[in-house]
Amino acid sequence: MPELPEIETSRRGIEPHLVGYCIVNAVVRQPKLRWPVSAQILSLKDRQVLSVQRRAKYLLIELDGGWIIGHLGMSGSVRVLPEPIAPGKHDHVDFVLSNGKVLRYTDPRRFGAWLWADDLSDCGVLKHLGPEPLSDEFDGEYLFKKSRAKKTQVKPWLMDNKLVVGVGNIYASESLFESRILPTRPAGSLTEAECGILVAEIKRVLSRSIEQGGTTLKDFLQADGKPGYFAQELQVYGRMGEPCRVCGTAIESEKLGQRSSFFCRRCQK
C-alpha cells in the first residue's frame, strides 16, 4: 500500500504539470471505487488548478471553487502522460489538462477514491486526523503525553491516524528498529527520552524515503513511472530470517494489529 512518502513523492511529481493549468475534463471509466467517484468530478469542466497538496495519505488538488481529494488505496498510482494514450484495463480515471497532458489514475484493486469538497473543513475523510509526522506539532513531548497509561503495543499505536498520520507499516517497523524499541512493548512503557528518539527517527526515516522517491513494494511507481528506491535501504521490513545489518541476529516477524511487523530481538528492547 502506498504510504506517506509514496503519496508525497506522487504529489511532488504531478505538481509542476498541474498548477497553473486547467483540468479540461475528467474521463471516468470506472466510477465504482472504494466510494463512488463524486458527481462534481464526473461533470468537471475547465477548472484551473491552484495548488497540489497532501494531507496524510490524501492528495488534495485545489481548484478555483473546490477540491479534488484523491486516495490511492491499496495498489493505486497516478502518473502524468505527455498526451492521451489508449487506457489499459486498470486505468480508471483521466484528468485531461489544458497543456495537453493527462493525469492518469491506475488501480488494479479499485480500493482508491476520488472525492470532491467545496471546503476542506467540511470534508469527512479529513476530520479527526492527527498531526503530520514532519510537522513541529509532532515532537517527543506530544508523543510522551499521548503514550501515558496506553497498554496498546507501540507498533499498531503508531499507525493510528488519530495519533499521527502517515506512519504506515513499513516506516513504523523501520523507525522502531532505528530507535531500538521492540514493536511489542506497551506504548505506556516508553520513557520521555525514548519518545524523543522515536520522533526523531520517524522524521528521519520518512524524510529519507521521500528523498529516495518512496519504497518499491509490488505496485508503487512514481508519477513519472519510475520505481522508488528506499527499499534498498530497509533495515528490517520484509527481511524475516535474514541477518540484522547491525548485529547479525536473524530478523523476526510477528503479526501485530493484523499487520506483519519485523524486528531484531537483540537490537530492540
C-alpha positions, 0 to 999 in steps of 0.5 A: 500500500502506498504510504506517506512518502509514496503519496508525497513523492506522487504529489511532488511529481504531478505538481509542476504539470498541474498548477497553473493549468486547467483540468479540461475534463475528467474521463471516468471509466470506472466510477465504482471505487472504494466510494463512488467517484463524486458527481462534481468530478464526473461533470468537471469542466475547465477548472484551473488548478491552484495548488497540489497538496497532501494531507496524510495519505490524501492528495488534495488538488485545489481548484478555483471553487473546490477540491479534488481529494484523491486516495490511492488505496491499496495498489493505486498510482497516478502518473502524468502522460505527455498526451492521451494514450489508449487506457489499459484495463486498470486505468480508471480515471483521466484528468485531461489538462489544458497543456495537453497532458493527462493525469492518469489514475491506475488501480488494479484493486479499485480500493482508491477514491476520488472525492470532491469538497467545496471546503476542506473543513467540511470534508469527512475523510479529513476530520479527526486526523492527527498531526503530520509526522514532519510537522513541529506539532509532532515532537517527543513531548506530544508523543510522551503525553499521548503514550501515558497509561496506553497498554496498546503495543507501540507498533499498531499505536503508531499507525493510528491516524488519530495519533499521527498520520502517515506512519504506515507499516513499513516506516513504523517497523523501520523507525522502531528498529532505528530507535531500538524499541521492540514493536511489542512493548506497551506504548505506556512503557516508553520513557520521555527520552525514548519518545524523543528518539522515536520522533526523531527517527520517524522524521528521519526515516520518512524524510529519507524515503521521500528523498529516495522517491518512496519504497518499491513494494509490488505496485508503487511507481512514481508519477513519472513511472519510475520505481522508488528506491528506499527499499534498498535501504530497509533495515528490517521490513520484509527481511524475516530470517535474514541477518540484522545489518547491525548485529547479525541476529536473524530478523523476526516477524510477528503479526501485530494489529493484523499487520506483519511487523519485523524486528531484531530481538537483540537490537530492540528492547 
